[in-house]
Amino acid sequence: MAHLRQYLYDSLQGIGIVYNENCDEGLISIDGREWIHLRAKVDVDGCISMNYALLGYTGEEGTYQIISWEASNFPESAYQKMLEVAQSFQFPRTMQTSTAKQS
């Protein structure tokens, strides 16, 4: 998980955002698997406040990343809705069947 966490932080830098104290991390469940969740609140070009949600997973299926963003002037419920959309991601059924058989 440490490599995946670093990958997410590097993704932030790739879009011009430097990690700082405005980032929160945690875990989130998507399609029955544990993903790292990173939330960053940043000012883009010093004038537009944005919320970024970066979600990362690595397992036998491969490495996946979901990135979403919104203007931070929306209410907290908008960020939660953005996470709900991200949580609707599903692995292809062939991967789910393969993983389930090995468990």
C-alpha positions as a LaTeX table, in Angstrom:
\begin{tabular}{lrrr}
\hline
Residue & $x$ (\AA) & $y$ (\AA) & $z$ (\AA) \\
\hline
Met1 & 0.00 & 0.00 & 0.00 \\
Ala2 & 2.92 & 2.39 & 0.59 \\
His3 & 3.80 & 2.31 & $-3.12$ \\
Leu4 & 0.19 & 2.98 & $-4.06$ \\
Arg5 & 0.00 & 5.89 & $-1.62$ \\
Gln6 & 3.14 & 7.39 & $-3.18$ \\
Tyr7 & 1.65 & 6.86 & $-6.65$ \\
Leu8 & $-1.40$ & 8.92 & $-5.64$ \\
Tyr9 & 0.78 & 11.72 & $-4.24$ \\
Asp10 & 2.84 & 11.67 & $-7.45$ \\
Ser11 & $-0.42$ & 11.96 & $-9.41$ \\
Leu12 & $-1.20$ & 15.15 & $-7.51$ \\
Gln13 & 2.19 & 16.55 & $-8.42$ \\
Gly14 & 1.59 & 15.51 & $-12.03$ \\
Ile15 & $-1.35$ & 17.91 & $-12.19$ \\
Gly16 & 0.62 & 20.67 & $-10.48$ \\
Ile17 & $-0.47$ & 20.11 & $-6.88$ \\
Val18 & 2.14 & 19.77 & $-4.17$ \\
Tyr19 & 1.19 & 17.61 & $-1.17$ \\
Asn20 & 0.56 & 19.66 & 1.94 \\
Glu21 & $-1.45$ & 19.62 & 5.16 \\
Asn22 & $-4.65$ & 20.12 & 3.14 \\
Cys23 & $-4.65$ & 16.45 & 2.12 \\
Asp24 & $-6.61$ & 13.82 & 4.04 \\
Glu25 & $-6.18$ & 10.08 & 3.54 \\
Gly26 & $-8.26$ & 7.09 & 4.40 \\
Leu27 & $-9.62$ & 3.84 & 3.07 \\
Ile28 & $-12.81$ & 3.35 & 1.08 \\
Ser29 & $-14.58$ & 0.22 & $-0.16$ \\
Ile30 & $-15.33$ & $-0.05$ & $-3.86$ \\
Asp31 & $-16.77$ & $-3.25$ & $-5.36$ \\
Gly32 & $-15.83$ & $-5.21$ & $-2.24$ \\
Arg33 & $-12.16$ & $-4.17$ & $-2.32$ \\
Glu34 & $-10.22$ & $-1.74$ & $-0.14$ \\
Trp35 & $-9.00$ & 1.38 & $-1.95$ \\
Ile36 & $-6.86$ & 4.24 & $-0.66$ \\
His37 & $-8.78$ & 7.53 & $-0.66$ \\
Leu38 & $-6.90$ & 10.81 & $-0.79$ \\
Arg39 & $-8.75$ & 14.11 & $-0.59$ \\
Ala40 & $-6.89$ & 17.29 & $-1.46$ \\
Lys41 & $-8.23$ & 20.81 & $-1.04$ \\
Val42 & $-6.17$ & 23.15 & $-3.20$ \\
Asp43 & $-6.12$ & 26.52 & $-4.90$ \\
Val44 & $-5.43$ & 26.22 & $-8.61$ \\
Asp45 & $-3.40$ & 29.13 & $-9.96$ \\
Gly46 & $-4.03$ & 30.89 & $-6.66$ \\
Cys47 & $-7.63$ & 31.74 & $-7.47$ \\
Ile48 & $-9.84$ & 28.66 & $-7.97$ \\
Ser49 & $-10.43$ & 26.45 & $-4.93$ \\
Met50 & $-10.86$ & 22.78 & $-5.82$ \\
Asn51 & $-11.52$ & 19.48 & $-4.05$ \\
Tyr52 & $-9.77$ & 16.47 & $-5.55$ \\
Ala53 & $-10.60$ & 12.87 & $-4.72$ \\
Leu54 & $-7.93$ & 10.36 & $-5.72$ \\
Leu55 & $-8.75$ & 6.70 & $-5.23$ \\
Gly56 & $-6.22$ & 3.95 & $-5.78$ \\
Tyr57 & $-6.31$ & 0.15 & $-5.76$ \\
Thr58 & $-3.74$ & $-2.49$ & $-6.55$ \\
Gly59 & $-4.33$ & $-6.23$ & $-6.58$ \\
Glu60 & $-4.26$ & $-9.24$ & $-8.86$ \\
Glu61 & $-6.52$ & $-7.35$ & $-11.30$ \\
Gly62 & $-3.85$ & $-4.67$ & $-11.76$ \\
Thr63 & $-3.53$ & $-1.11$ & $-10.52$ \\
Tyr64 & $-6.48$ & 1.27 & $-10.85$ \\
Gln65 & $-6.88$ & 4.94 & $-10.12$ \\
Ile66 & $-10.00$ & 7.10 & $-10.08$ \\
Ile67 & $-9.58$ & 10.88 & $-10.02$ \\
Ser68 & $-12.46$ & 13.29 & $-9.59$ \\
Trp69 & $-12.66$ & 16.96 & $-8.75$ \\
Glu70 & $-15.07$ & 19.78 & $-8.09$ \\
Ala71 & $-15.04$ & 23.44 & $-7.18$ \\
Ser72 & $-14.76$ & 23.63 & $-3.40$ \\
Asn73 & $-17.52$ & 26.23 & $-3.06$ \\
Phe74 & $-20.06$ & 23.39 & $-3.38$ \\
Pro75 & $-21.51$ & 21.98 & $-0.14$ \\
Glu76 & $-20.00$ & 18.89 & 1.49 \\
Ser77 & $-22.92$ & 16.86 & 0.15 \\
Ala78 & $-21.61$ & 17.48 & $-3.39$ \\
Tyr79 & $-18.25$ & 15.92 & $-2.45$ \\
Gln80 & $-20.06$ & 12.92 & $-0.95$ \\
Lys81 & $-22.08$ & 12.55 & $-4.17$ \\
Met82 & $-18.83$ & 12.61 & $-6.13$ \\
Leu83 & $-17.55$ & 9.74 & $-3.96$ \\
Glu84 & $-20.79$ & 7.81 & $-4.51$ \\
Val85 & $-20.24$ & 8.04 & $-8.26$ \\
Ala86 & $-16.64$ & 6.81 & $-7.86$ \\
Gln87 & $-17.86$ & 3.95 & $-5.65$ \\
Ser88 & $-20.14$ & 2.77 & $-8.45$ \\
Phe89 & $-17.04$ & 1.45 & $-10.27$ \\
Gln90 & $-17.16$ & $-2.32$ & $-10.78$ \\
Phe91 & $-14.46$ & $-4.66$ & $-11.95$ \\
Pro92 & $-15.35$ & $-6.77$ & $-15.00$ \\
Arg93 & $-17.28$ & $-9.85$ & $-13.86$ \\
Thr94 & $-14.56$ & $-12.21$ & $-15.15$ \\
Met95 & $-12.15$ & $-10.63$ & $-12.67$ \\
Gln96 & $-14.66$ & $-10.88$ & $-9.84$ \\
Thr97 & $-15.31$ & $-14.56$ & $-10.59$ \\
Ser98 & $-11.57$ & $-15.29$ & $-10.77$ \\
Thr99 & $-10.93$ & $-13.52$ & $-7.47$ \\
Ala100 & $-13.88$ & $-15.18$ & $-5.74$ \\
Lys101 & $-12.75$ & $-18.67$ & $-6.79$ \\
Gln102 & $-9.31$ & $-18.15$ & $-5.30$ \\
Ser103 & $-10.64$ & $-16.90$ & $-1.95$ \\
\hline
\end{tabular}
